[in-house]
Amino acid sequence: MKLPTSCLVFLFLLGCETVDRFNSMNVNSAIDRDKLVDQYSMIHDFNSGEEFEIEKLIELQDESDRKDYKKVLGNFFAQYLQKEIESFQTINKSGHDRHILVITKDRWLYRVDIKQWLDYGNIWTVDMYGGFLLTQ
């Protein structure tokens, strides 16, 4: 089926409509990620994360989920903290450590430090975490 030229021109012009998306965005409802990073950097009170004896680290080498830091992070929040993650972002990574900003669905902001164990099959464990309830 061949469309008439006038129909094609109309569709082309419709697709070229200009919209000032930035000015139409409601800045008040946007997530201020800069503020989140600032709040993240103010967390200085930490709890110990997962603490395992050497025997347990050897056992954990066989768990495939332990080789994926994202799964370790999700499982830690679900099982240990009994919270559901809304979003997360790695803020810093160096060597075999990651520092992750986590926001939970109940509006808590966490700083989570996780560690990769090279001597134990490159598994990941939560080293420490700290957080607080977000305010508006």
DSSP file with accessible surface (Angstrom, degrees, kcal/mol):
  #  RESIDUE AA STRUCTURE BP1 BP2  ACC     N-H-->O    O-->H-N    N-H-->O    O-->H-N    TCO  KAPPA ALPHA  PHI   PSI    X-CA   Y-CA   Z-CA
    1    1 A M              0   0  219      0, 0.0     2,-0.5     0, 0.0     0, 0.0   0.000 360.0 360.0 360.0 127.7    0.0    0.0    0.0
    2    2 A K        -     0   0  197      0, 0.0     0, 0.0     0, 0.0     0, 0.0  -0.864 360.0-138.5-104.1 129.0    1.4    3.3   -1.1
    3    3 A L        -     0   0   64     -2,-0.5     5,-0.0     1,-0.1     0, 0.0  -0.624  27.8-104.7 -84.0 143.7    0.6    6.5    1.0
    4    4 A P    >>  -     0   0   82      0, 0.0     4,-1.9     0, 0.0     3,-0.6  -0.294  29.9-114.9 -62.8 152.2   -0.2    9.7   -0.8
    5    5 A T  H 3> S+     0   0  110      1,-0.2     4,-2.5     2,-0.2     5,-0.2   0.885 115.2  56.7 -57.7 -39.8    2.6   12.3   -0.7
    6    6 A S  H 3> S+     0   0   92      1,-0.2     4,-2.1     2,-0.2    -1,-0.2   0.876 106.1  50.8 -63.1 -35.3    0.6   14.8    1.4
    7    7 A C  H <> S+     0   0   45     -3,-0.6     4,-2.4     2,-0.2    -1,-0.2   0.913 110.2  49.3 -67.9 -41.1    0.1   12.1    4.0
    8    8 A L  H  X S+     0   0   91     -4,-1.9     4,-2.4     2,-0.2    -2,-0.2   0.904 110.3  50.4 -64.8 -41.0    3.9   11.4    4.1
    9    9 A V  H  X S+     0   0   76     -4,-2.5     4,-2.7     2,-0.2     5,-0.2   0.931 110.6  50.1 -63.1 -42.0    4.6   15.1    4.5
   10   10 A F  H  X S+     0   0  129     -4,-2.1     4,-2.6    -5,-0.2    -2,-0.2   0.939 111.3  47.7 -61.4 -46.2    2.1   15.4    7.3
   11   11 A L  H  X S+     0   0   85     -4,-2.4     4,-2.1     1,-0.2    -1,-0.2   0.902 112.1  50.8 -63.0 -38.4    3.7   12.4    9.1
   12   12 A F  H  X S+     0   0  141     -4,-2.4     4,-1.0     2,-0.2    -2,-0.2   0.945 112.2  45.7 -64.0 -47.0    7.2   13.9    8.6
   13   13 A L  H  < S+     0   0  107     -4,-2.7     3,-0.4     1,-0.2    -2,-0.2   0.884 110.4  54.3 -64.4 -37.4    6.1   17.3   10.0
   14   14 A L  H >< S+     0   0   98     -4,-2.6     3,-1.2     1,-0.2    -1,-0.2   0.920 108.2  49.7 -61.7 -41.8    4.4   15.6   12.9
   15   15 A G  H 3< S+     0   0   69     -4,-2.1    -1,-0.2     1,-0.2    -2,-0.2   0.723 106.9  56.9 -70.3 -18.7    7.6   13.8   13.8
   16   16 A C  T 3< S+     0   0   66     -4,-1.0    -1,-0.2    -3,-0.4    -2,-0.2   0.289  72.4 138.1 -97.4  11.1    9.6   17.0   13.6
   17   17 A E    <   -     0   0  137     -3,-1.2     2,-0.4    -4,-0.1    -3,-0.1  -0.323  49.9-134.4 -58.4 132.3    7.5   18.9   16.2
   18   18 A T        +     0   0  132      2,-0.0     2,-0.4     3,-0.0    -1,-0.1  -0.765  25.6 179.9 -94.2 135.9    9.8   20.8   18.5
   19   19 A V        -     0   0   71     -2,-0.4     2,-1.6     0, 0.0     3,-0.2  -0.999  30.3-135.4-134.9 131.3    9.3   20.6   22.2
   20   20 A D     >  +     0   0   92     -2,-0.4     4,-1.4     1,-0.2     5,-0.1  -0.672  31.2 176.3 -84.1  86.6   11.4   22.4   24.8
   21   21 A R  H  > S+     0   0  189     -2,-1.6     4,-0.9     1,-0.2    -1,-0.2   0.842  71.7  55.1 -65.7 -35.7   11.6   19.4   27.1
   22   22 A F  H >4 S+     0   0  144      1,-0.2     3,-0.7     2,-0.2    -1,-0.2   0.948 110.3  44.2 -65.8 -45.6   13.9   21.0   29.7
   23   23 A N  H 34 S+     0   0  119      1,-0.2    -1,-0.2     3,-0.1    -2,-0.2   0.776 112.9  52.4 -71.5 -23.7   11.6   24.0   30.3
   24   24 A S  H 3< S+     0   0   87     -4,-1.4    -1,-0.2     2,-0.1     2,-0.2   0.614  88.0 102.7 -85.6 -10.6    8.5   21.7   30.5
   25   25 A M  S << S-     0   0   88     -4,-0.9     2,-1.1    -3,-0.7     3,-0.1  -0.511  78.0-125.9 -73.4 136.7   10.2   19.4   33.1
   26   26 A N    >>  -     0   0   93     -2,-0.2     3,-1.1     1,-0.2     4,-0.7  -0.716  22.7-168.0 -83.2 101.2    9.0   20.0   36.6
   27   27 A V  G >4 S+     0   0   94     -2,-1.1     3,-0.7     1,-0.3    -1,-0.2   0.837  82.5  61.7 -62.2 -31.4   12.3   20.6   38.4
   28   28 A N  G 34 S+     0   0  155      1,-0.2    -1,-0.3    -3,-0.1     4,-0.1   0.785 106.6  44.5 -67.6 -26.6   10.6   20.2   41.8
   29   29 A S  G <4 S+     0   0   88     -3,-1.1    -1,-0.2     2,-0.1    -2,-0.2   0.536  92.2 103.4 -95.6  -5.4    9.6   16.6   41.1
   30   30 A A  S << S-     0   0   46     -3,-0.7     2,-0.5    -4,-0.7    -3,-0.0  -0.439  82.6-106.4 -74.1 149.7   13.0   15.6   39.6
   31   31 A I        -     0   0  103     -2,-0.1     2,-1.4     1,-0.1     3,-0.2  -0.652  24.7-141.1 -78.3 123.4   15.3   13.5   41.7
   32   32 A D     >  +     0   0   91     -2,-0.5     4,-1.7     1,-0.2     3,-0.2  -0.693  24.9 176.2 -86.5  89.4   18.2   15.7   42.9
   33   33 A R  H  > S+     0   0  124     -2,-1.4     4,-2.4     1,-0.2     5,-0.2   0.813  76.2  61.6 -68.8 -27.8   21.0   13.1   42.6
   34   34 A D  H  > S+     0   0  123      2,-0.2     4,-2.3     1,-0.2    -1,-0.2   0.928 104.4  48.8 -61.8 -42.5   23.6   15.7   43.7
   35   35 A K  H  > S+     0   0   77      2,-0.2     4,-2.7     1,-0.2    -2,-0.2   0.908 109.7  52.5 -63.9 -40.0   21.8   16.0   47.0
   36   36 A L  H  X S+     0   0   17     -4,-1.7     4,-2.8     2,-0.2    -2,-0.2   0.920 109.6  48.1 -62.2 -42.9   21.8   12.3   47.4
   37   37 A V  H  X S+     0   0   55     -4,-2.4     4,-2.3     2,-0.2    -1,-0.2   0.907 111.2  51.3 -65.8 -39.0   25.5   12.1   46.8
   38   38 A D  H  X S+     0   0  103     -4,-2.3     4,-0.7     2,-0.2    -2,-0.2   0.933 112.7  45.1 -61.4 -45.0   26.1   14.9   49.3
   39   39 A Q  H >< S+     0   0   20     -4,-2.7     3,-1.0     1,-0.2     4,-0.4   0.906 110.1  55.6 -65.6 -39.5   24.0   13.0   51.9
   40   40 A Y  H >< S+     0   0   13     -4,-2.8     3,-1.5     1,-0.3    -1,-0.2   0.915 104.4  53.5 -56.6 -43.8   25.8    9.8   51.0
   41   41 A S  H 3< S+     0   0   64     -4,-2.3    -1,-0.3     1,-0.3    -2,-0.2   0.676 100.9  61.7 -70.8 -14.2   29.1   11.4   51.8
   42   42 A M  T << S+     0   0  121     -3,-1.0     2,-0.6    -4,-0.7    -1,-0.3   0.542  75.9 107.2 -87.4  -5.5   27.9   12.5   55.2
   43   43 A I    <   +     0   0    8     -3,-1.5     3,-0.1    -4,-0.4    87,-0.0  -0.632  29.1 147.2 -77.1 116.5   27.4    8.9   56.4
   44   44 A H        +     0   0  148     -2,-0.6     2,-0.7     1,-0.1    -1,-0.2   0.355  44.9  86.8-128.4  -2.4   30.1    8.1   58.8
   45   45 A D        -     0   0  134     86,-0.0     2,-0.3     2,-0.0    86,-0.3  -0.912  61.4-178.3-105.9 112.4   28.4    5.7   61.3
   46   46 A F        -     0   0   52     -2,-0.7     2,-0.3    84,-0.1    84,-0.2  -0.842  22.3-149.1-118.1 150.8   28.7    2.1   60.0
   47   47 A N  E     -A  129   0A  85     82,-3.4    82,-2.0    -2,-0.3     2,-0.1  -0.811  37.5 -99.6-104.4 152.7   27.5   -1.3   61.0
   48   48 A S  E     -A  128   0A  69     -2,-0.3    80,-0.3    80,-0.2     3,-0.1  -0.444  37.2-154.9 -68.5 145.1   29.5   -4.4   60.2
   49   49 A G        -     0   0    9     78,-2.5     2,-0.5     1,-0.3    78,-0.2   0.422  55.8 -16.2 -90.1-127.5   28.2   -6.3   57.2
   50   50 A E        -     0   0   38     76,-2.4     2,-0.5    78,-0.1    -1,-0.3  -0.670  61.0-167.9 -84.2 127.1   28.7  -10.0   56.7
   51   51 A E        +     0   0  148     -2,-0.5     2,-0.4    -3,-0.1    76,-0.0  -0.970  11.4 178.1-119.6 118.2   31.5  -11.5   58.8
   52   52 A F        -     0   0   65     -2,-0.5     2,-0.1     4,-0.0    -2,-0.0  -0.937  26.8-127.3-123.2 143.2   32.6  -15.0   57.8
   53   53 A E    >>  -     0   0  147     -2,-0.4     4,-2.1     1,-0.1     3,-0.5  -0.391  41.1-101.0 -73.7 163.1   35.2  -17.4   59.1
   54   54 A I  H 3> S+     0   0   94      1,-0.2     4,-2.3     2,-0.2     5,-0.2   0.886 122.7  57.4 -56.6 -39.2   37.6  -18.8   56.6
   55   55 A E  H 3> S+     0   0  127      1,-0.2     4,-1.8     2,-0.2    -1,-0.2   0.893 107.4  47.4 -61.0 -40.0   35.7  -22.0   56.4
   56   56 A K  H <> S+     0   0   76     -3,-0.5     4,-2.6     2,-0.2    -1,-0.2   0.895 108.4  54.3 -69.8 -39.4   32.5  -20.2   55.4
   57   57 A L  H  X S+     0   0    6     -4,-2.1     4,-0.9     1,-0.2    -2,-0.2   0.900 107.1  52.1 -60.3 -38.2   34.4  -18.2   52.8
   58   58 A I  H >< S+     0   0   85     -4,-2.3     3,-0.7     1,-0.2     4,-0.3   0.921 110.6  48.1 -63.9 -42.0   35.6  -21.5   51.3
   59   59 A E  H >< S+     0   0  114     -4,-1.8     3,-1.6     1,-0.2    -2,-0.2   0.892 105.0  59.0 -62.2 -42.4   32.0  -22.7   51.2
   60   60 A L  H >< S+     0   0    3     -4,-2.6     3,-1.8     1,-0.3     6,-0.2   0.716  85.7  78.6 -65.1 -18.3   30.8  -19.5   49.6
   61   61 A Q  T << S+     0   0   57     -4,-0.9    -1,-0.3    -3,-0.7    -2,-0.2   0.787  89.9  56.2 -59.6 -25.7   33.1  -20.1   46.6
   62   62 A D  T <  S+     0   0  148     -3,-1.6     2,-0.8    -4,-0.3    -1,-0.3   0.552  84.9  93.8 -84.9  -7.9   30.6  -22.6   45.3
   63   63 A E    X   -     0   0   88     -3,-1.8     3,-1.3    -4,-0.2     4,-0.3  -0.775  60.6-161.0 -89.9 112.6   27.7  -20.1   45.2
   64   64 A S  G >  S+     0   0   90     -2,-0.8     3,-1.6     1,-0.3     4,-0.2   0.828  88.4  63.3 -63.4 -31.7   27.5  -18.6   41.8
   65   65 A D  G >  S+     0   0   64      1,-0.3     3,-1.2     2,-0.2     7,-0.3   0.775  92.7  65.5 -63.5 -24.4   25.4  -15.6   43.1
   66   66 A R  G <  S+     0   0   30     -3,-1.3    58,-2.5     1,-0.2    -1,-0.3   0.641  91.8  62.3 -72.5 -13.1   28.4  -14.6   45.3
   67   67 A K  G <  S+     0   0   99     -3,-1.6     2,-0.6    -4,-0.3    -1,-0.2   0.501  94.0  70.0 -90.3  -2.9   30.4  -13.8   42.1
   68   68 A D    X>  -     0   0   59     -3,-1.2     4,-2.1    -4,-0.2     3,-0.6  -0.943  67.9-159.3-117.5 109.3   27.9  -11.1   41.1
   69   69 A Y  H 3> S+     0   0   36     -2,-0.6     4,-2.6     1,-0.2     5,-0.2   0.823  91.4  58.9 -61.1 -30.0   28.1   -8.1   43.4
   70   70 A K  H 3> S+     0   0  110      2,-0.2     4,-2.4     1,-0.2    -1,-0.2   0.910 107.5  45.6 -66.3 -39.3   24.6   -6.9   42.3
   71   71 A K  H <> S+     0   0  101     -3,-0.6     4,-2.8     2,-0.2     5,-0.2   0.894 112.0  51.7 -69.7 -39.0   23.1  -10.2   43.5
   72   72 A V  H  X S+     0   0    4     -4,-2.1     4,-2.4    -7,-0.3    -2,-0.2   0.939 111.5  48.0 -61.9 -43.8   25.1  -10.0   46.8
   73   73 A L  H  X S+     0   0    0     -4,-2.6     4,-2.2     2,-0.2    -2,-0.2   0.945 113.9  45.9 -62.1 -49.1   23.8   -6.5   47.4
   74   74 A G  H  X S+     0   0   27     -4,-2.4     4,-2.5     1,-0.2    -2,-0.2   0.914 114.0  48.1 -61.7 -43.8   20.2   -7.5   46.6
   75   75 A N  H  X>S+     0   0   64     -4,-2.8     4,-2.9     2,-0.2     5,-0.6   0.883 109.2  53.9 -65.8 -37.8   20.3  -10.6   48.8
   76   76 A F  I  X>S+     0   0    4     -4,-2.4     4,-1.7    -5,-0.2     5,-1.6   0.941 112.6  43.0 -62.1 -47.1   21.9   -8.7   51.7
   77   77 A F  I  <5S+     0   0    0     -4,-2.2     6,-2.8     3,-0.2     5,-0.5   0.917 118.4  44.7 -66.8 -41.4   19.1   -6.1   51.7
   78   78 A A  I  <5S+     0   0   59     -4,-2.5    -2,-0.2     4,-0.2    -1,-0.2   0.938 127.1  26.0 -69.2 -45.3   16.3   -8.6   51.2
   79   79 A Q  I  <5S+     0   0  148     -4,-2.9    -3,-0.2    -5,-0.2    -2,-0.2   0.917 131.1  30.9 -88.9 -45.8   17.5  -11.2   53.8
   80   80 A Y  I  <<S+     0   0  135     -4,-1.7    -3,-0.2    -5,-0.6    -4,-0.1   0.928 134.5  24.2 -84.3 -47.3   19.6   -9.2   56.3
   81   81 A L  S   <S-     0   0   32     -5,-1.6    -3,-0.2     2,-0.1    -4,-0.2   0.595  92.7-136.5 -94.4 -12.4   17.9   -5.8   56.4
   82   82 A Q        +     0   0  167     -5,-0.5     2,-0.3    -6,-0.4    -4,-0.2   0.920  60.8 126.9  54.2  49.1   14.5   -7.0   55.1
   83   83 A K        -     0   0   42     -6,-2.8     2,-0.5    -7,-0.1    -1,-0.2  -0.941  58.5-126.6-132.2 155.7   14.3   -4.1   52.7
   84   84 A E        -     0   0  123     -2,-0.3    21,-2.8    -3,-0.1    22,-0.3  -0.893  25.4-126.6-107.2 129.4   13.6   -3.8   49.0
   85   85 A I  E     -B  104   0A  37     -2,-0.5    19,-0.3    19,-0.2     3,-0.1  -0.562  22.8-177.9 -75.9 131.3   16.1   -1.8   46.9
   86   86 A E  E    S-     0   0A  91     17,-3.0     2,-0.3     1,-0.4    18,-0.2   0.834  70.1 -19.5 -89.8 -45.8   14.6    0.9   44.7
   87   87 A S  E     -B  103   0A  37     16,-2.0    16,-2.8     2,-0.0    -1,-0.4  -0.988  57.8-168.6-157.0 160.4   17.9    2.0   43.1
   88   88 A F  E     -B  102   0A  76     -2,-0.3     2,-0.3    14,-0.2    14,-0.2  -0.984   0.7-172.4-150.7 157.1   21.6    1.7   43.5
   89   89 A Q  E     -B  101   0A  99     12,-2.2    12,-3.0    -2,-0.3     2,-0.4  -0.957  28.7-120.5-152.2 132.5   24.7    3.3   42.0
   90   90 A T  E     -B  100   0A  37     -2,-0.3    10,-0.3    10,-0.2     3,-0.1  -0.613  27.3-179.0 -71.5 124.4   28.4    2.6   42.5
   91   91 A I  E     +     0   0A  58      8,-3.1     2,-0.3    -2,-0.4     9,-0.2   0.786  67.3   3.2 -93.2 -35.3   30.0    5.8   43.7
   92   92 A N  E     -B   99   0A  84      7,-1.6     7,-3.0     2,-0.0     2,-0.4  -0.992  57.6-175.4-152.8 140.5   33.5    4.6   43.9
   93   93 A K  E     +B   98   0A 132     -2,-0.3     2,-0.4     5,-0.2     5,-0.2  -0.996   9.1 168.8-138.6 135.5   35.4    1.5   43.0
   94   94 A S  E >   -B   97   0A  61      3,-1.9     3,-2.1    -2,-0.4     2,-0.3  -0.967  62.3 -39.4-146.1 129.0   39.0    0.8   43.7
   95   95 A G  T 3  S-     0   0   76     -2,-0.4     0, 0.0     1,-0.3     0, 0.0  -0.352 126.5 -19.6  57.2-114.2   40.8   -2.5   43.4
   96   96 A H  T 3  S+     0   0   79     -2,-0.3    20,-3.1    20,-0.1     2,-0.4  -0.067 118.3  90.8-118.8  31.1   38.4   -5.0   44.8
   97   97 A D  E <   -BC  94 115A  63     -3,-2.1    -3,-1.9    18,-0.2     2,-0.4  -0.955  51.2-165.8-124.9 147.6   36.2   -2.8   46.8
   98   98 A R  E     -BC  93 114A  38     16,-2.1    16,-2.5    -2,-0.4     2,-0.5  -0.995   9.4-155.5-130.9 140.3   33.0   -0.9   45.7
   99   99 A H  E     -BC  92 113A  32     -7,-3.0    -8,-3.1    -2,-0.4    -7,-1.6  -0.978  24.0-169.3-114.5 118.2   31.2    1.9   47.6
  100  100 A I  E     -BC  90 112A   0     12,-3.2    12,-2.6    -2,-0.5     2,-0.5  -0.916  21.7-144.1-121.3 133.9   27.5    1.9   46.6
  101  101 A L  E     -BC  89 111A   8    -12,-3.0   -12,-2.2    -2,-0.4     2,-0.4  -0.834  27.6-172.7 -90.1 125.5   24.7    4.4   47.2
  102  102 A V  E     -BC  88 110A   0      8,-2.5     8,-3.0    -2,-0.5     2,-0.5  -0.981  14.7-166.0-125.0 135.5   21.5    2.5   47.8
  103  103 A I  E     -BC  87 109A   5    -16,-2.8   -17,-3.0    -2,-0.4   -16,-2.0  -0.983  14.9-151.5-117.2 129.1   18.0    3.8   48.1
  104  104 A T  E >   -B   85   0A   0      4,-2.2     3,-1.9    -2,-0.5   -19,-0.2  -0.593  28.2-109.9 -96.6 163.2   15.3    1.5   49.4
  105  105 A K  T 3  S+     0   0  114    -21,-2.8   -20,-0.1     1,-0.3    -1,-0.1   0.724 118.1  61.3 -65.3 -20.2   11.6    1.6   48.7
  106  106 A D  T 3  S-     0   0   75    -22,-0.3    -1,-0.3     2,-0.1   -21,-0.1   0.162 124.2-102.6 -92.9  19.4   10.9    2.8   52.2
  107  107 A R  S <  S+     0   0  108     -3,-1.9    27,-3.0     1,-0.2     2,-0.4   0.805  72.1 143.5  71.5  34.6   13.0    5.9   51.5
  108  108 A W  E     - D   0 133A  80     25,-0.2    -4,-2.2    -4,-0.2     2,-0.5  -0.840  38.8-147.2 -99.0 145.7   16.3    5.0   53.3
  109  109 A L  E     -CD 103 132A   0     23,-2.7    23,-2.0    -2,-0.4     2,-0.4  -0.948  21.1-174.1-110.7 130.0   19.6    6.0   51.8
  110  110 A Y  E     -CD 102 131A  15     -8,-3.0    -8,-2.5    -2,-0.5     2,-0.5  -0.937  25.0-149.3-124.8 148.5   22.5    3.7   52.5
  111  111 A R  E     -CD 101 130A  54     19,-3.1    19,-1.9    -2,-0.4     2,-0.5  -0.985  26.1-173.7-108.3 123.1   26.2    3.6   51.9
  112  112 A V  E     -CD 100 129A   0    -12,-2.6   -12,-3.2    -2,-0.5     2,-0.5  -0.978  12.1-160.7-123.2 127.4   27.3    0.0   51.4
  113  113 A D  E     -CD  99 128A   7     15,-2.9    14,-2.6    -2,-0.5    15,-1.6  -0.940  14.1-173.5-106.7 124.1   30.9   -1.1   51.0
  114  114 A I  E     -CD  98 126A   1    -16,-2.5   -16,-2.1    -2,-0.5     2,-0.4  -0.872   8.1-151.1-119.5 154.9   31.4   -4.5   49.5
  115  115 A K  E     -CD  97 125A  71     10,-2.9    10,-2.2    -2,-0.3     2,-0.5  -0.968   7.4-142.5-129.2 137.9   34.6   -6.4   49.1
  116  116 A Q  E     - D   0 124A  41    -20,-3.1     2,-0.9    -2,-0.4     8,-0.2  -0.879  15.6-145.7-100.2 129.8   35.7   -9.0   46.5
  117  117 A W  E > > - D   0 123A  68      6,-3.2     5,-1.5    -2,-0.5     3,-1.1  -0.818  15.7-177.3 -99.3 100.8   37.8  -11.9   47.9
  118  118 A L  G > 5S+     0   0   85     -2,-0.9     3,-0.7     1,-0.3     4,-0.2   0.861  83.3  56.2 -64.7 -36.0   40.4  -12.9   45.3
  119  119 A D  G 3 5S+     0   0  143      1,-0.3    -1,-0.3     2,-0.1    -2,-0.0   0.564 107.0  51.9 -74.6  -7.9   41.7  -15.7   47.4
  120  120 A Y  G X 5S-     0   0   40     -3,-1.1     3,-0.8     3,-0.1    -1,-0.3  -0.355 132.6 -74.5-126.6  50.4   38.2  -17.2   47.6
  121  121 A G  T < 5S-     0   0   25     -3,-0.7    -3,-0.2     1,-0.2    -2,-0.1   0.755  80.8 -71.9  72.2  24.7   37.1  -17.5   44.0
  122  122 A N  T 3 <S+     0   0   74     -5,-1.5    -1,-0.2    -4,-0.2    -4,-0.2   0.802  82.4 164.2  61.7  31.7   36.4  -13.8   43.6
  123  123 A I  E <   - D   0 117A   0     -6,-0.8    -6,-3.2    -3,-0.8     2,-0.4  -0.393  30.2-131.1 -76.6 159.5   33.3  -13.8   45.7
  124  124 A W  E     + D   0 116A  19    -58,-2.5     2,-0.3    -8,-0.2    -8,-0.2  -0.878  23.3 179.7-111.4 143.6   31.7  -10.6   47.1
  125  125 A T  E     - D   0 115A   3    -10,-2.2   -10,-2.9    -2,-0.4     2,-0.6  -0.969  35.7-108.1-136.0 155.0   30.7   -9.9   50.6
  126  126 A V  E     - D   0 114A   0     -2,-0.3   -76,-2.4   -12,-0.2   -12,-0.3  -0.751  31.6-174.8 -82.0 119.6   29.2   -6.8   52.3
  127  127 A D  E     -     0   0A  79    -14,-2.6   -78,-2.5    -2,-0.6     2,-0.3   0.923  60.3 -25.2 -82.8 -49.8   31.9   -5.3   54.4
  128  128 A M  E     -AD  48 113A  56    -15,-1.6   -15,-2.9   -80,-0.3    -1,-0.3  -0.984  55.7-166.1-160.0 163.3   29.9   -2.5   56.1
  129  129 A Y  E     +AD  47 112A  22    -82,-2.0   -82,-3.4    -2,-0.3     2,-0.3  -0.990   5.6 177.9-153.0 154.1   26.9   -0.3   55.7
  130  130 A G  E     + D   0 111A   1    -19,-1.9   -19,-3.1    -2,-0.3     2,-0.3  -0.978  14.2 155.2-153.7 153.2   25.3    2.8   57.2
  131  131 A G  E     - D   0 110A  29     -2,-0.3     2,-0.3   -86,-0.3   -21,-0.2  -0.983  21.0-153.1-166.8 176.3   22.2    4.7   56.4
  132  132 A F  E     - D   0 109A  64    -23,-2.0   -23,-2.7    -2,-0.3     2,-0.3  -0.980  38.8 -84.9-156.9 163.0   19.4    7.1   57.4
  133  133 A L  E     - D   0 108A  92     -2,-0.3   -25,-0.2   -25,-0.2     2,-0.2  -0.528  47.8-121.2 -74.1 129.7   15.9    8.0   56.5
  134  134 A L        -     0   0   22    -27,-3.0     2,-0.3    -2,-0.3    -1,-0.1  -0.471  24.4-154.6 -71.0 143.0   15.7   10.5   53.6
  135  135 A T              0   0  101     -2,-0.2    -1,-0.0     1,-0.1   -28,-0.0  -0.802 360.0 360.0-112.4 161.1   13.9   13.7   54.2
  136  136 A Q              0   0  210     -2,-0.3    -1,-0.1     0, 0.0     0, 0.0  -0.259 360.0 360.0 -71.3 360.0   12.2   15.9   51.6
